[in-house]
Amino acid sequence: MAKLLPFKDVKFQWLNLISRDTTLSPRSIQIALYIVMVRFNGKRLRALTAHSVVAKDLNICTKTVQRSIRELRAKWFLIETGKCSDAPTTYRINPIGHEAASNLREKNQGEKPDENVRSDGQMRGQKCPTSGTKVSVACGQKRPPNLESLKHKKKKGVPPDLPKWRQSGESLVFVPGGGGRLERDWNEVLHRHGIDELYRVLPKAMNEGRAGYYLPALGPGPRGSKLLREQMSMIRRMVEQSSSVGALSDAA
């Protein structure tokens, strides 16, 4: 081979060859991979590290490093050993292993030609597929409805358990029945305005297992106030609607 390829271009071939070297122990292969992958300087083409550093990083003793260095010195590295285990040792790639890695790369390239490149020189690069994705001319995308969100979607402004004939835009509040204080307060006000008690004029509704009524507020407004007049007007409309619905039910 006239000229060696740069080591950075054949590093993986070099690693492949040294991993298959049956004359090396597994520990020596481990140290060689560590030196090339972790400590090797690609610009200076060398690794500079002490035996003690290698032993600490790989969790082995320095004597094991020294024995492995003797195995790697023959073919794979040119090694300048330091004066002691803490002194840096210089590792350079042996030209024998470098040449073997270059030959392996050229061999692999010759055996695996690029099927996507024409050999006649008329067209270079990769083949463009003849078929492609058809893009619609219509703007936007039609998204299917989310059935789960529609299933759990609640109507806003409609109290729970409110009959359909009373589902209006008016804001109503659930007032518990059973003769409690809130119900008595409303009955007293209704009596003053000439309206019968709640259980006589409005149907009961259920809310969280409790029976009661849907009214303009939990309690009536102050006596003689504008708020109370508005509440009475709303209750009269509810009573009229309840009476009309009851009449239609009796006729049916």
C-alpha positions as a Markdown table, in Angstrom:
| # | Residue | x | y | z |
|---|---|---|---|---|
| 1 | Met | 0.0 | 0.0 | 0.0 |
| 2 | Ala | 1.6 | 3.2 | -1.2 |
| 3 | Lys | 0.0 | 5.6 | 1.3 |
| 4 | Leu | -1.8 | 4.9 | 4.6 |
| 5 | Leu | -5.2 | 6.4 | 5.2 |
| 6 | Pro | -5.5 | 8.7 | 8.2 |
| 7 | Phe | -6.1 | 6.8 | 11.4 |
| 8 | Lys | -9.3 | 8.6 | 12.1 |
| 9 | Asp | -10.7 | 7.1 | 8.9 |
| 10 | Val | -9.7 | 3.6 | 9.7 |
| 11 | Lys | -10.2 | 3.6 | 13.5 |
| 12 | Phe | -13.2 | 1.3 | 13.5 |
| 13 | Gln | -11.4 | -1.2 | 11.2 |
| 14 | Trp | -8.5 | -1.1 | 13.6 |
| 15 | Leu | -10.8 | -1.7 | 16.5 |
| 16 | Asn | -12.4 | -4.6 | 14.6 |
| 17 | Leu | -9.0 | -6.2 | 14.0 |
| 18 | Ile | -7.7 | -5.9 | 17.5 |
| 19 | Ser | -11.0 | -7.3 | 18.9 |
| 20 | Arg | -10.5 | -10.5 | 16.8 |
| 21 | Asp | -6.8 | -10.9 | 17.7 |
| 22 | Thr | -6.7 | -14.3 | 19.5 |
| 23 | Thr | -3.2 | -13.8 | 20.7 |
| 24 | Leu | -4.4 | -11.0 | 23.1 |
| 25 | Ser | -6.0 | -11.6 | 26.4 |
| 26 | Pro | -9.5 | -10.0 | 27.0 |
| 27 | Arg | -7.9 | -7.6 | 29.5 |
| 28 | Ser | -5.4 | -6.4 | 26.9 |
| 29 | Ile | -8.1 | -5.8 | 24.4 |
| 30 | Gln | -10.0 | -3.8 | 27.0 |
| 31 | Ile | -7.1 | -1.6 | 27.7 |
| 32 | Ala | -6.4 | -1.1 | 24.0 |
| 33 | Leu | -10.0 | 0.0 | 23.4 |
| 34 | Tyr | -9.8 | 2.3 | 26.3 |
| 35 | Ile | -6.6 | 4.0 | 25.1 |
| 36 | Val | -7.9 | 4.6 | 21.6 |
| 37 | Met | -11.5 | 5.6 | 22.4 |
| 38 | Val | -10.8 | 7.6 | 25.6 |
| 39 | Arg | -7.2 | 8.8 | 25.7 |
| 40 | Phe | -6.1 | 9.0 | 22.1 |
| 41 | Asn | -5.4 | 12.5 | 20.7 |
| 42 | Gly | -6.3 | 12.6 | 17.0 |
| 43 | Lys | -4.3 | 15.7 | 16.2 |
| 44 | Arg | -1.1 | 14.5 | 17.8 |
| 45 | Leu | -1.7 | 10.9 | 17.0 |
| 46 | Arg | -0.8 | 9.7 | 20.4 |
| 47 | Ala | -2.2 | 8.9 | 23.9 |
| 48 | Leu | -0.4 | 10.2 | 26.9 |
| 49 | Thr | -1.5 | 8.6 | 30.2 |
| 50 | Ala | 0.0 | 6.9 | 33.3 |
| 51 | His | -0.4 | 3.3 | 34.2 |
| 52 | Ser | -2.0 | 4.4 | 37.5 |
| 53 | Val | -4.7 | 6.4 | 35.6 |
| 54 | Val | -5.6 | 3.5 | 33.4 |
| 55 | Ala | -5.8 | 1.2 | 36.4 |
| 56 | Lys | -8.0 | 3.6 | 38.3 |
| 57 | Asp | -10.4 | 4.2 | 35.3 |
| 58 | Leu | -10.7 | 0.4 | 34.6 |
| 59 | Asn | -10.8 | -0.6 | 38.3 |
| 60 | Ile | -7.7 | -2.9 | 37.9 |
| 61 | Cys | -4.2 | -3.0 | 39.4 |
| 62 | Thr | -1.1 | -1.4 | 37.8 |
| 63 | Lys | 0.6 | -4.8 | 37.4 |
| 64 | Thr | -2.3 | -5.9 | 35.2 |
| 65 | Val | -1.8 | -2.8 | 33.0 |
| 66 | Gln | 1.9 | -3.6 | 32.8 |
| 67 | Arg | 1.3 | -7.2 | 31.6 |
| 68 | Ser | -1.2 | -6.0 | 29.0 |
| 69 | Ile | 1.3 | -3.4 | 27.7 |
| 70 | Arg | 3.8 | -6.1 | 27.0 |
| 71 | Glu | 1.2 | -7.9 | 24.8 |
| 72 | Leu | 0.1 | -4.8 | 22.9 |
| 73 | Arg | 3.7 | -3.6 | 22.3 |
| 74 | Ala | 4.5 | -6.2 | 19.7 |
| 75 | Lys | 1.9 | -5.3 | 17.0 |
| 76 | Trp | -0.6 | -2.7 | 17.9 |
| 77 | Phe | 1.2 | 0.1 | 19.7 |
| 78 | Leu | 4.6 | 1.9 | 19.8 |
| 79 | Ile | 5.0 | 2.5 | 23.6 |
| 80 | Glu | 7.4 | 4.7 | 25.5 |
| 81 | Thr | 7.0 | 3.6 | 29.1 |
| 82 | Gly | 7.3 | 6.1 | 31.9 |
| 83 | Lys | 9.8 | 5.8 | 34.7 |
| 84 | Cys | 7.1 | 4.8 | 37.2 |
| 85 | Ser | 3.5 | 3.9 | 37.4 |
| 86 | Asp | 2.5 | 7.5 | 38.0 |
| 87 | Ala | 4.7 | 8.9 | 35.1 |
| 88 | Pro | 2.9 | 9.3 | 31.8 |
| 89 | Thr | 3.4 | 6.6 | 29.1 |
| 90 | Thr | 3.2 | 7.5 | 25.4 |
| 91 | Tyr | 1.1 | 5.3 | 23.1 |
| 92 | Arg | 1.3 | 5.6 | 19.3 |
| 93 | Ile | -0.4 | 3.4 | 16.7 |
| 94 | Asn | 2.0 | 0.7 | 15.3 |
| 95 | Pro | 2.3 | 1.1 | 11.5 |
| 96 | Ile | 1.7 | -2.6 | 11.1 |
| 97 | Gly | -1.8 | -2.4 | 12.6 |
| 98 | His | -2.5 | 0.9 | 10.9 |
| 99 | Glu | -1.7 | -0.7 | 7.5 |
| 100 | Ala | -3.9 | -3.7 | 8.2 |
| 101 | Ala | -6.8 | -1.5 | 9.1 |
| 102 | Ser | -6.3 | 0.5 | 5.9 |
| 103 | Asn | -6.3 | -2.7 | 3.8 |
| 104 | Leu | -9.5 | -3.9 | 5.5 |
| 105 | Arg | -11.3 | -0.7 | 4.7 |
| 106 | Glu | -10.3 | -0.8 | 1.0 |
| 107 | Lys | -11.3 | -4.4 | 0.9 |
| 108 | Asn | -14.8 | -3.7 | 2.4 |
| 109 | Gln | -15.3 | -0.7 | 0.0 |
| 110 | Gly | -14.5 | -2.9 | -3.0 |
| 111 | Glu | -16.9 | -5.6 | -1.9 |
| 112 | Lys | -19.8 | -3.4 | -1.2 |
| 113 | Pro | -20.5 | -0.9 | -4.1 |
| 114 | Asp | -23.2 | 1.6 | -3.7 |
| 115 | Glu | -26.3 | 0.3 | -5.4 |
| 116 | Asn | -27.8 | 3.7 | -5.6 |
| 117 | Val | -25.0 | 5.2 | -7.7 |
| 118 | Arg | -24.8 | 4.6 | -11.5 |
| 119 | Ser | -21.5 | 3.3 | -12.8 |
| 120 | Asp | -21.8 | 4.8 | -16.3 |
| 121 | Gly | -21.2 | 8.4 | -15.0 |
| 122 | Gln | -24.4 | 9.7 | -16.5 |
| 123 | Met | -26.2 | 10.2 | -13.2 |
| 124 | Arg | -24.7 | 10.5 | -9.7 |
| 125 | Gly | -26.2 | 10.4 | -6.2 |
| 126 | Gln | -29.1 | 8.4 | -5.0 |
| 127 | Lys | -32.1 | 7.3 | -7.1 |
| 128 | Cys | -35.2 | 9.5 | -6.6 |
| 129 | Pro | -38.4 | 7.4 | -6.0 |
| 130 | Thr | -40.9 | 7.6 | -8.8 |
| 131 | Ser | -43.9 | 7.8 | -6.5 |
| 132 | Gly | -44.6 | 10.3 | -3.8 |
| 133 | Thr | -47.2 | 11.6 | -1.5 |
| 134 | Lys | -50.2 | 13.3 | -3.1 |
| 135 | Val | -50.9 | 16.6 | -1.5 |
| 136 | Ser | -54.5 | 17.8 | -1.4 |
| 137 | Val | -55.3 | 21.2 | -2.8 |
| 138 | Ala | -57.9 | 21.8 | -0.1 |
| 139 | Cys | -56.9 | 24.1 | 2.7 |
| 140 | Gly | -56.6 | 22.7 | 6.3 |
| 141 | Gln | -57.3 | 19.2 | 7.5 |
| 142 | Lys | -60.6 | 17.6 | 8.6 |
| 143 | Arg | -60.2 | 16.3 | 12.2 |
| 144 | Pro | -62.5 | 13.6 | 13.4 |
| 145 | Pro | -64.6 | 14.5 | 16.4 |
| 146 | Asn | -63.3 | 13.5 | 19.8 |
| 147 | Leu | -66.0 | 11.1 | 21.0 |
| 148 | Glu | -64.7 | 11.1 | 24.6 |
| 149 | Ser | -64.8 | 14.9 | 24.9 |
| 150 | Leu | -68.3 | 15.0 | 23.4 |
| 151 | Lys | -69.4 | 12.2 | 25.8 |
| 152 | His | -68.2 | 14.0 | 28.9 |
| 153 | Lys | -69.1 | 17.5 | 27.8 |
| 154 | Lys | -71.5 | 19.2 | 30.1 |
| 155 | Lys | -74.0 | 21.9 | 29.0 |
| 156 | Lys | -73.2 | 25.2 | 30.7 |
| 157 | Gly | -75.8 | 27.3 | 32.4 |
| 158 | Val | -78.2 | 24.4 | 33.0 |
| 159 | Pro | -78.6 | 23.1 | 36.6 |
| 160 | Pro | -78.4 | 19.4 | 37.1 |
| 161 | Asp | -81.7 | 17.4 | 37.2 |
| 162 | Leu | -83.6 | 20.4 | 35.8 |
| 163 | Pro | -86.5 | 19.3 | 33.6 |
| 164 | Lys | -86.2 | 20.1 | 29.9 |
| 165 | Trp | -89.2 | 22.5 | 30.0 |
| 166 | Arg | -87.3 | 24.7 | 32.5 |
| 167 | Gln | -83.9 | 24.7 | 30.9 |
| 168 | Ser | -83.7 | 28.4 | 30.2 |
| 169 | Gly | -80.9 | 31.0 | 30.4 |
| 170 | Glu | -81.9 | 32.1 | 33.8 |
| 171 | Ser | -79.5 | 31.4 | 36.7 |
| 172 | Leu | -81.0 | 29.1 | 39.3 |
| 173 | Val | -79.7 | 27.8 | 42.6 |
| 174 | Phe | -80.6 | 24.5 | 44.3 |
| 175 | Val | -82.4 | 25.0 | 47.6 |
| 176 | Pro | -82.7 | 21.9 | 49.8 |
| 177 | Gly | -86.2 | 21.0 | 50.8 |
| 178 | Gly | -87.4 | 18.9 | 53.8 |
| 179 | Gly | -88.7 | 21.9 | 55.9 |
| 180 | Gly | -85.3 | 23.5 | 56.5 |
| 181 | Arg | -84.6 | 27.1 | 57.3 |
| 182 | Leu | -84.0 | 28.1 | 53.6 |
| 183 | Glu | -87.3 | 26.5 | 52.5 |
| 184 | Arg | -89.2 | 28.2 | 55.4 |
| 185 | Asp | -87.7 | 31.6 | 54.5 |
| 186 | Trp | -88.9 | 31.3 | 50.9 |
| 187 | Asn | -92.4 | 30.1 | 52.0 |
| 188 | Glu | -92.8 | 33.1 | 54.2 |
| 189 | Val | -91.9 | 35.5 | 51.4 |
| 190 | Leu | -94.2 | 33.7 | 48.9 |
| 191 | His | -97.1 | 33.9 | 51.4 |
| 192 | Arg | -96.7 | 37.7 | 51.7 |
| 193 | His | -96.8 | 37.9 | 47.8 |
| 194 | Gly | -99.9 | 35.7 | 47.6 |
| 195 | Ile | -98.2 | 32.6 | 46.3 |
| 196 | Asp | -98.7 | 29.1 | 47.8 |
| 197 | Glu | -95.8 | 27.2 | 49.5 |
| 198 | Leu | -93.0 | 25.7 | 47.3 |
| 199 | Tyr | -94.2 | 22.1 | 47.5 |
| 200 | Arg | -97.6 | 23.2 | 46.1 |
| 201 | Val | -96.5 | 25.3 | 43.1 |
| 202 | Leu | -93.1 | 23.9 | 42.0 |
| 203 | Pro | -92.0 | 20.3 | 41.3 |
| 204 | Lys | -89.2 | 18.9 | 43.4 |
| 205 | Ala | -85.8 | 18.2 | 41.9 |
| 206 | Met | -82.9 | 15.9 | 43.0 |
| 207 | Asn | -79.4 | 17.1 | 43.5 |
| 208 | Glu | -76.7 | 14.8 | 44.8 |
| 209 | Gly | -79.3 | 12.6 | 46.4 |
| 210 | Arg | -81.2 | 15.4 | 48.1 |
| 211 | Ala | -84.7 | 16.7 | 47.2 |
| 212 | Gly | -85.3 | 20.4 | 46.8 |
| 213 | Tyr | -86.2 | 23.2 | 44.5 |
| 214 | Tyr | -84.4 | 25.4 | 41.9 |
| 215 | Leu | -84.9 | 29.0 | 42.9 |
| 216 | Pro | -83.3 | 32.4 | 41.9 |
| 217 | Ala | -81.1 | 32.3 | 45.1 |
| 218 | Leu | -80.5 | 30.4 | 48.3 |
| 219 | Gly | -82.6 | 33.0 | 50.2 |
| 220 | Pro | -84.9 | 35.8 | 49.3 |
| 221 | Gly | -83.7 | 39.4 | 48.9 |
| 222 | Pro | -84.3 | 42.1 | 51.5 |
| 223 | Arg | -87.9 | 43.1 | 52.0 |
| 224 | Gly | -89.0 | 45.8 | 49.5 |
| 225 | Ser | -85.8 | 45.7 | 47.5 |
| 226 | Lys | -85.4 | 45.6 | 43.7 |
| 227 | Leu | -83.7 | 42.2 | 44.0 |
| 228 | Leu | -86.8 | 40.7 | 45.8 |
| 229 | Arg | -89.1 | 42.0 | 43.1 |
| 230 | Glu | -87.0 | 40.4 | 40.4 |
| 231 | Gln | -87.0 | 37.1 | 42.3 |
| 232 | Met | -90.7 | 37.2 | 42.7 |
| 233 | Ser | -91.2 | 37.9 | 39.0 |
| 234 | Met | -89.0 | 34.9 | 38.1 |
| 235 | Ile | -90.8 | 32.6 | 40.5 |
| 236 | Arg | -94.2 | 33.6 | 39.0 |
| 237 | Arg | -93.0 | 32.7 | 35.6 |
| 238 | Met | -91.7 | 29.4 | 36.9 |
| 239 | Val | -95.1 | 28.7 | 38.5 |
| 240 | Glu | -96.9 | 29.5 | 35.3 |
| 241 | Gln | -94.7 | 27.2 | 33.3 |
| 242 | Ser | -95.2 | 24.5 | 35.9 |
| 243 | Ser | -98.9 | 24.9 | 35.8 |
| 244 | Ser | -99.0 | 24.8 | 31.9 |
| 245 | Val | -96.8 | 21.6 | 31.8 |
| 246 | Gly | -99.0 | 20.0 | 34.4 |
| 247 | Ala | -102.1 | 20.8 | 32.4 |
| 248 | Leu | -100.6 | 19.3 | 29.3 |
| 249 | Ser | -99.7 | 16.1 | 31.2 |
| 250 | Asp | -103.3 | 15.7 | 32.5 |
| 251 | Ala | -104.7 | 16.2 | 29.1 |
| 252 | Ala | -102.4 | 13.5 | 27.6 |
